[in-house]
Amino acid sequence: MVSWGSLPEQVASARHWCWNGTRLSYDRAYPLIAVLSELHTNALRHSASGRPCGRVRMEMEEDRGLFRVAVTDDGAPADAPHGIPEVGDGIGLRLVERLAAEWGWSGAPGHPLTVWAVIDPRTTG
């Protein structure tokens, strides 16, 4: 598990961490990197993770060529509601839905949520 702060610039560092962890060529790793980047950005935009002293926690594991990434946010900011992740009008979770073999979330609205995705780099990209 790795943890990042609340600065949007840290998304680039997370992408690099992800790519290095895959040991894949960039073109093969790109779908995974794009999904992780989107989940990280969503955590910063829609939760207390994007506030001062906020954190985003990530995990990545590989099993038989499939990669599972999980991004956990800090839950709802004190002054705003925190909804559940769902595909809406934006392109972010549509991208995740398109690139991932499956994705979902765990946790309770208002509390830290973990959004996860499974990517098969052999069939995407």
CYANA upper distance limits for C-alpha pairs under 8 A (distance plus 0.5 A):
  1 MET  CA     57 ARG  CA      7.36
  1 MET  CA     58 MET  CA      6.09
  1 MET  CA     59 GLU  CA      5.19
  1 MET  CA     60 MET  CA      7.95
  2 VAL  CA     57 ARG  CA      6.27
  2 VAL  CA     58 MET  CA      5.84
  2 VAL  CA     59 GLU  CA      7.05
  3 SER  CA     55 ARG  CA      7.01
  3 SER  CA     56 VAL  CA      6.10
  3 SER  CA     57 ARG  CA      4.86
  3 SER  CA     58 MET  CA      6.72
  4 TRP  CA     10 GLN  CA      7.25
  4 TRP  CA     14 ALA  CA      8.20
  4 TRP  CA     55 ARG  CA      6.03
  4 TRP  CA     56 VAL  CA      5.63
  4 TRP  CA     57 ARG  CA      6.87
  5 GLY  CA     10 GLN  CA      7.57
  5 GLY  CA     49 SER  CA      8.00
  5 GLY  CA     50 GLY  CA      8.50
  5 GLY  CA     53 CYS  CA      7.30
  5 GLY  CA     54 GLY  CA      6.27
  5 GLY  CA     55 ARG  CA      5.09
  5 GLY  CA     56 VAL  CA      6.80
  6 SER  CA     10 GLN  CA      8.22
  6 SER  CA     44 LEU  CA      7.06
  6 SER  CA     49 SER  CA      6.16
  6 SER  CA     50 GLY  CA      5.11
  6 SER  CA     51 ARG  CA      6.52
  6 SER  CA     52 PRO  CA      6.72
  6 SER  CA     53 CYS  CA      6.88
  6 SER  CA     54 GLY  CA      5.36
  6 SER  CA     55 ARG  CA      6.22
  6 SER  CA     56 VAL  CA      7.85
  7 LEU  CA     11 VAL  CA      8.43
  7 LEU  CA     50 GLY  CA      7.43
  8 PRO  CA     41 THR  CA      7.78
  8 PRO  CA     44 LEU  CA      7.69
  8 PRO  CA     50 GLY  CA      8.33
  9 GLU  CA     13 SER  CA      8.06
 10 GLN  CA     14 ALA  CA      6.81
 11 VAL  CA     15 ARG  CA      6.77
 11 VAL  CA     37 SER  CA      6.76
 11 VAL  CA     40 HIS  CA      7.08
 11 VAL  CA     41 THR  CA      7.45
 12 ALA  CA     16 HIS  CA      6.89
 12 ALA  CA     37 SER  CA      8.37
 13 SER  CA     17 TRP  CA      6.68
 14 ALA  CA     18 CYS  CA      6.59
 14 ALA  CA     36 LEU  CA      8.48
 14 ALA  CA     37 SER  CA      7.81
 15 ARG  CA     19 TRP  CA      6.71
 15 ARG  CA     33 ILE  CA      6.12
 15 ARG  CA     34 ALA  CA      8.43
 15 ARG  CA     36 LEU  CA      7.64
 15 ARG  CA     37 SER  CA      6.73
 16 HIS  CA     20 ASN  CA      6.62
 17 TRP  CA     21 GLY  CA      6.65
 18 CYS  CA     22 THR  CA      6.98
 18 CYS  CA     32 LEU  CA      8.34
 18 CYS  CA     33 ILE  CA      6.74
 18 CYS  CA     36 LEU  CA      8.24
 18 CYS  CA     60 MET  CA      8.18
 19 TRP  CA     23 ARG  CA      7.41
 19 TRP  CA     24 LEU  CA      7.74
 19 TRP  CA     26 TYR  CA      7.66
 19 TRP  CA     29 ALA  CA      6.77
 19 TRP  CA     30 TYR  CA      8.45
 19 TRP  CA     33 ILE  CA      7.04
 20 ASN  CA     24 LEU  CA      8.47
 21 GLY  CA     60 MET  CA      8.47
 22 THR  CA     29 ALA  CA      7.37
 22 THR  CA     62 GLU  CA      8.44
 24 LEU  CA     28 ARG  CA      6.58
 24 LEU  CA     29 ALA  CA      6.17
 25 SER  CA     29 ALA  CA      6.61
 26 TYR  CA     30 TYR  CA      6.21
 27 ASP  CA    125 GLY  CA      7.35
 28 ARG  CA    121 PRO  CA      5.98
 28 ARG  CA    122 ARG  CA      7.61
 28 ARG  CA    124 THR  CA      8.24
 28 ARG  CA    125 GLY  CA      6.87
 29 ALA  CA     33 ILE  CA      6.67
 29 ALA  CA    121 PRO  CA      6.82
 30 TYR  CA     34 ALA  CA      6.46
 30 TYR  CA    125 GLY  CA      7.46
 31 PRO  CA     35 VAL  CA      6.73
 31 PRO  CA     99 LEU  CA      6.59
 31 PRO  CA    119 ILE  CA      7.90
 31 PRO  CA    121 PRO  CA      7.31
 31 PRO  CA    124 THR  CA      7.09
 31 PRO  CA    125 GLY  CA      6.50
 32 LEU  CA     36 LEU  CA      6.67
 32 LEU  CA     67 PHE  CA      8.13
 32 LEU  CA     99 LEU  CA      8.36
 32 LEU  CA    119 ILE  CA      6.64
 32 LEU  CA    121 PRO  CA      7.69
 33 ILE  CA     37 SER  CA      6.49
 34 ALA  CA     38 GLU  CA      6.67
 34 ALA  CA     96 VAL  CA      8.50
 35 VAL  CA     39 LEU  CA      6.73
 35 VAL  CA     95 LEU  CA      7.77
 35 VAL  CA     96 VAL  CA      5.86
 35 VAL  CA     99 LEU  CA      7.73
 35 VAL  CA    100 ALA  CA      8.18
 35 VAL  CA    117 ALA  CA      8.18
 36 LEU  CA     40 HIS  CA      6.55
 36 LEU  CA     69 VAL  CA      7.33
 36 LEU  CA     71 VAL  CA      8.12
 37 SER  CA     41 THR  CA      6.59
 38 GLU  CA     42 ASN  CA      6.60
 38 GLU  CA     92 GLY  CA      6.53
 38 GLU  CA     93 LEU  CA      8.07
 38 GLU  CA     96 VAL  CA      7.95
 39 LEU  CA     43 ALA  CA      6.73
 39 LEU  CA     71 VAL  CA      6.92
 39 LEU  CA    115 VAL  CA      7.62
 40 HIS  CA     44 LEU  CA      6.96
 40 HIS  CA     56 VAL  CA      7.62
 40 HIS  CA     71 VAL  CA      7.05
 41 THR  CA     45 ARG  CA      6.68
 42 ASN  CA     46 HIS  CA      6.26
 42 ASN  CA     47 SER  CA      8.42
 42 ASN  CA     92 GLY  CA      8.47
 43 ALA  CA     47 SER  CA      6.06
 43 ALA  CA     48 ALA  CA      8.48
 43 ALA  CA     49 SER  CA      6.65
 43 ALA  CA     50 GLY  CA      7.55
 43 ALA  CA     56 VAL  CA      7.46
 43 ALA  CA     71 VAL  CA      8.23
 43 ALA  CA     72 THR  CA      7.96
 43 ALA  CA     73 ASP  CA      5.90
 44 LEU  CA     48 ALA  CA      7.71
 44 LEU  CA     49 SER  CA      5.63
 44 LEU  CA     50 GLY  CA      4.43
 44 LEU  CA     51 ARG  CA      8.18
 44 LEU  CA     56 VAL  CA      8.15
 44 LEU  CA     73 ASP  CA      8.25
 45 ARG  CA     49 SER  CA      8.39
 45 ARG  CA     50 GLY  CA      6.47
 46 HIS  CA     50 GLY  CA      8.06
 46 HIS  CA     76 ALA  CA      8.25
 46 HIS  CA     82 HIS  CA      7.33
 47 SER  CA     51 ARG  CA      8.41
 47 SER  CA     73 ASP  CA      6.97
 47 SER  CA     74 ASP  CA      6.81
 47 SER  CA     75 GLY  CA      5.95
 47 SER  CA     76 ALA  CA      5.49
 47 SER  CA     77 PRO  CA      6.36
 47 SER  CA     82 HIS  CA      7.02
 48 ALA  CA     54 GLY  CA      6.49
 48 ALA  CA     73 ASP  CA      7.79
 48 ALA  CA     74 ASP  CA      5.81
 48 ALA  CA     75 GLY  CA      6.24
 48 ALA  CA     76 ALA  CA      5.92
 48 ALA  CA     77 PRO  CA      4.91
 48 ALA  CA     78 ALA  CA      8.40
 49 SER  CA     53 CYS  CA      8.14
 49 SER  CA     54 GLY  CA      4.47
 49 SER  CA     55 ARG  CA      5.39
 49 SER  CA     56 VAL  CA      6.44
 49 SER  CA     73 ASP  CA      6.13
 49 SER  CA     74 ASP  CA      5.53
 49 SER  CA     75 GLY  CA      7.83
 50 GLY  CA     54 GLY  CA      6.17
 50 GLY  CA     55 ARG  CA      8.03
 51 ARG  CA     77 PRO  CA      8.37
 54 GLY  CA     74 ASP  CA      7.23
 55 ARG  CA     73 ASP  CA      7.28
 55 ARG  CA     74 ASP  CA      6.89
 56 VAL  CA     71 VAL  CA      7.31
 56 VAL  CA     72 THR  CA      6.32
 56 VAL  CA     73 ASP  CA      5.62
 56 VAL  CA     74 ASP  CA      7.44
 57 ARG  CA     71 VAL  CA      6.19
 57 ARG  CA     72 THR  CA      5.56
 57 ARG  CA     73 ASP  CA      7.18
 58 MET  CA     69 VAL  CA      7.62
 58 MET  CA     70 ALA  CA      6.04
 58 MET  CA     71 VAL  CA      5.10
 58 MET  CA     72 THR  CA      6.87
 59 GLU  CA     68 ARG  CA      8.48
 59 GLU  CA     69 VAL  CA      6.10
 59 GLU  CA     70 ALA  CA      5.69
 59 GLU  CA     71 VAL  CA      7.23
 60 MET  CA     67 PHE  CA      7.34
 60 MET  CA     68 ARG  CA      6.08
 60 MET  CA     69 VAL  CA      4.92
 60 MET  CA     70 ALA  CA      7.02
 61 GLU  CA     67 PHE  CA      6.18
 61 GLU  CA     68 ARG  CA      5.89
 61 GLU  CA     69 VAL  CA      7.19
 62 GLU  CA     66 LEU  CA      6.03
 62 GLU  CA     67 PHE  CA      4.94
 62 GLU  CA     68 ARG  CA      6.87
 63 ASP  CA     67 PHE  CA      7.02
 65 GLY  CA    120 ASP  CA      7.18
 65 GLY  CA    121 PRO  CA      8.08
 65 GLY  CA    122 ARG  CA      8.26
 66 LEU  CA    118 VAL  CA      7.17
 66 LEU  CA    119 ILE  CA      6.33
 66 LEU  CA    120 ASP  CA      5.31
 66 LEU  CA    121 PRO  CA      7.67
 67 PHE  CA    118 VAL  CA      6.06
 67 PHE  CA    119 ILE  CA      5.74
 67 PHE  CA    120 ASP  CA      6.91
 67 PHE  CA    121 PRO  CA      8.39
 68 ARG  CA    116 TRP  CA      7.44
 68 ARG  CA    117 ALA  CA      6.13
 68 ARG  CA    118 VAL  CA      4.87
 68 ARG  CA    119 ILE  CA      6.89
 69 VAL  CA    116 TRP  CA      5.98
 69 VAL  CA    117 ALA  CA      6.00
 69 VAL  CA    118 VAL  CA      7.06
 70 ALA  CA    114 THR  CA      6.78
 70 ALA  CA    115 VAL  CA      6.11
 70 ALA  CA    116 TRP  CA      4.60
 70 ALA  CA    117 ALA  CA      7.08
 71 VAL  CA    114 THR  CA      5.88
 71 VAL  CA    115 VAL  CA      5.87
 71 VAL  CA    116 TRP  CA      6.80
 72 THR  CA    112 PRO  CA      7.03
 72 THR  CA    113 LEU  CA      6.02
 72 THR  CA    114 THR  CA      4.61
 72 THR  CA    115 VAL  CA      6.96
 73 ASP  CA    112 PRO  CA      5.80
 73 ASP  CA    113 LEU  CA      6.17
 73 ASP  CA    114 THR  CA      7.07
 74 ASP  CA    111 HIS  CA      7.61
 74 ASP  CA    112 PRO  CA      5.31
 74 ASP  CA    113 LEU  CA      7.89
 75 GLY  CA     82 HIS  CA      7.53
 75 GLY  CA    109 PRO  CA      8.13
 75 GLY  CA    110 GLY  CA      5.96
 75 GLY  CA    111 HIS  CA      4.68
 75 GLY  CA    112 PRO  CA      4.23
 75 GLY  CA    113 LEU  CA      6.75
 76 ALA  CA     80 ALA  CA      7.07
 76 ALA  CA     81 PRO  CA      6.63
 76 ALA  CA     82 HIS  CA      5.29
 76 ALA  CA    109 PRO  CA      8.19
 76 ALA  CA    110 GLY  CA      5.17
 76 ALA  CA    111 HIS  CA      6.52
 76 ALA  CA    112 PRO  CA      7.77
 77 PRO  CA     81 PRO  CA      7.76
 77 PRO  CA     82 HIS  CA      7.96
 81 PRO  CA    110 GLY  CA      7.22
 82 HIS  CA    109 PRO  CA      6.40
 82 HIS  CA    110 GLY  CA      5.57
 82 HIS  CA    111 HIS  CA      8.49
 83 GLY  CA    109 PRO  CA      6.20
 83 GLY  CA    110 GLY  CA      7.66
 84 ILE  CA    109 PRO  CA      6.45
 85 PRO  CA    105 TRP  CA      7.72
 85 PRO  CA    115 VAL  CA      8.19
 86 GLU  CA     93 LEU  CA      7.53
 87 VAL  CA     92 GLY  CA      8.50
 87 VAL  CA     93 LEU  CA      5.76
 87 VAL  CA     94 ARG  CA      6.42
 88 GLY  CA     93 LEU  CA      8.05
 88 GLY  CA     94 ARG  CA      8.27
 90 GLY  CA     94 ARG  CA      7.81
 91 ILE  CA     95 LEU  CA      6.53
 92 GLY  CA     96 VAL  CA      7.07
 93 LEU  CA     97 GLU  CA      6.44
 94 ARG  CA     98 ARG  CA      6.61
 95 LEU  CA     99 LEU  CA      6.63
 96 VAL  CA    100 ALA  CA      6.24
 96 VAL  CA    103 TRP  CA      8.15
 96 VAL  CA    117 ALA  CA      8.14
 97 GLU  CA    101 ALA  CA      8.27
 97 GLU  CA    102 GLU  CA      7.69
 97 GLU  CA    103 TRP  CA      7.45
 99 LEU  CA    119 ILE  CA      7.35
 99 LEU  CA    124 THR  CA      6.98
100 ALA  CA    117 ALA  CA      6.45
100 ALA  CA    118 VAL  CA      5.99
100 ALA  CA    119 ILE  CA      5.22
100 ALA  CA    120 ASP  CA      7.81
101 ALA  CA    117 ALA  CA      8.01
101 ALA  CA    118 VAL  CA      6.09
101 ALA  CA    119 ILE  CA      6.00
101 ALA  CA    120 ASP  CA      7.20
102 GLU  CA    117 ALA  CA      6.32
102 GLU  CA    118 VAL  CA      5.96
102 GLU  CA    119 ILE  CA      7.96
103 TRP  CA    115 VAL  CA      7.96
103 TRP  CA    116 TRP  CA      6.03
103 TRP  CA    117 ALA  CA      4.59
103 TRP  CA    118 VAL  CA      6.73
104 GLY  CA    115 VAL  CA      6.33
104 GLY  CA    116 TRP  CA      6.06
104 GLY  CA    117 ALA  CA      7.07
105 TRP  CA    113 LEU  CA      7.33
105 TRP  CA    114 THR  CA      5.91
105 TRP  CA    115 VAL  CA      4.72
105 TRP  CA    116 TRP  CA      6.43
106 SER  CA    113 LEU  CA      6.35
106 SER  CA    114 THR  CA      5.82
106 SER  CA    115 VAL  CA      7.14
107 GLY  CA    111 HIS  CA      7.29
107 GLY  CA    112 PRO  CA      6.79
107 GLY  CA    113 LEU  CA      5.22
107 GLY  CA    114 THR  CA      6.90
108 ALA  CA    112 PRO  CA      7.58
108 ALA  CA    113 LEU  CA      7.06
109 PRO  CA    113 LEU  CA      7.73
119 ILE  CA    124 THR  CA      8.43
120 ASP  CA    124 THR  CA      7.03
121 PRO  CA    125 GLY  CA      7.45
